[in-house]
């Protein structure tokens, strides 16, 4: 049964704005599945959906979501963890409505330079295909473009969808990048197609490849990047001996377990699949085996964070990424739309969208620092990969600047306390 057959569309209240119901309902559309870099984005979660009658406190760490404390009301953690947690950025080179790919690439470059000046640790780009409005399909090319425009920040993939490629080709591409920008390149790997079934067929020439051979592909790629063995007949030139740092990315327990067994760092895509986050992190940490790469687990968590000068402004700006997911659910992906005072969706669509934002943190500085401190305490994340999609590029720059300022202020608090004590 279609969503529009089960529920009538209705306008859902966004805080502090008066809604005017639309005179016409949207046409019913079959809900389709699109796949992003870390996994499928529109499958309903088993985690109960978060009510959105008032979005102001519901599109963040949801009380009925995957986090056991039930959000900030449960406790107010100390802030030092935020002070010591590196912040990084995930970018998809999104187009905005009325924009171009050229503009998106220029914005990505400007954002990376801005992030570098603010002290962000990494700037990653994610491979996607056949998704209108997302321009990061040639991921390795964009990584070179961004790395060439910066000097210190690490640049990499978040990630390369390895089953789409021959491991030798990826070893050569990232060996080239590492040779051009030594010590600054990361290679994050995922096993999803990064697009729909038609894109998967075009990329892989067969739908028989489901990603189940991902462990073998990872092993082959790692061999090309290591020092050569005497019996080795195929070599990556360049690439061989570069040992480009490899991360495994995921939105389920599959890559979590594999990363743990291999002793590799693990990044979880809570920016669109928050439900399995905590179970996946437990699996990764419990299955971790020390390796030449790591002697202890290292977790990065992708999380949507939008910071504005007020809670109301942040919630308004957040309707842009919410509409983006809603359009994906409806099978009509497109460029980022401008924010709106109302969202016209069915109950089922509402549940699916809010499930994707169960870990999102949208608000003014005080609200964000409190929520973010709770999130870090509950996940014990070693690093955060922040996702912030806004219609106006200036709002995006401002959000990352405010977030960096918050972290810096928290770092300064112990010094201020010591001064006062003296």
C-alpha positions, 0 to 999 in steps of 0.5 A: 500500500502506498504512503499516500493511500494510508495517510493523507498528506499534512503540513507539520509545524516548524517552530515559531512559524505560522503554517498555511496548508497547501491548497493541493496535496502532492501527487502520490509517489512510490517510495523508492530506495536510493543508496548513499555512500555508507548504505541504503538511506530510505529503509524504515528503521526498527527504532521508533520514529521521533515525533515531529509535532515540534521539531525544535527538540525532536530532530536532535538526539531523540528520546526514543532513538538509539541513545539510552540516556534519552537525551540531554535531560538525563544528565549534563556531562562534563565538557572536556571530551568535546574539547579533546575530540577532533572535528572533521567535515564530510562533503558531497559537493551538493548543488543548490536549486538554481546552482551548477556543478562548477559552483558546487566544486568552488564551494567545496574548495572554499569550505575546505580552505575555511575548515583548514583555517578553523582547525578541522582535521579532515575534509572527506568527499563521498562517492555517489552516482546517479543522484541528481544534485550530488556532484561528487561522482569522480571522488578521486579527482575532487580529492586532488582538487581540494588537496591542491587548494589546501596545505595542512588539512587531511583530505580523503574519501568518505568513502570510495565504494570499493565494489564499484572498482578494481582494487588496483585502480584505487591503489593507483589513484590514491598512490598518485594522490599520496605522492602528490600530497604526502601525509595528507590523504585518507582512503575510506572504503564502503561496500554500498554502490553509492546509487540506485540499482540502475547505477550499480548495474552500470558501474559493476555490469552485473547485479550479482555483485552485492558487496559480500566480497568486500573483505577480499577486495579490501585485502587485495587493495591493502596488498597493492599499497604495502611493500611488494612481496617477491612472488607478487606479479601485479604492482600499483605504480604509484601506490606500492609502499605508500601505505595510504591510511585505510578506514572502513565505513559503514551503517551496520555491523558488517563493516564494524566487525570487519574493521575490528578484526583487521585492527582498522579505524571505523567510521559510522554513518549516523548522519543518515542511519543512526539506529544501529550506531551504538550496537555497531560501535559495541561490535567494533570495540569488542571484536577489535584486534590490535594491528600494525595500524592501531593498538586500540579501537578508533571510532569516527561518527558522522553526525548532522550538526547545524549551528546558527545564532539562535535555535529558531534559525538553526531549525529553519535552516535544517528544513533544507536537509530534511527536504533533501531526504524527503525527496530521496524517499519519494524517488525524486532527488534533486539540488538542495531546496531553500528552507521552508516554514512548512513541510508537506508530507505523510505520516509515513514519510515523516517517520522515515525522515525523522528516523534519519535525523535521530542523531542530528543536532540543530540549534544555537550555540548553547543548545548545540554544545550541551547536546554534543557533549551528551552525544560524545559521552554516549558514543565515546567517539574519538572523532566527529565527521560533521555534515551540514547542508544548507541552501545558502553557502554562507549559512554553511560556512557560518555553521562550521565557524560557530561549531569550531568556536564552541570547541575552542571555547570549551578548550579554554574553559579549564585555563580560565578556571585555573586563572580564577583559582589562582 
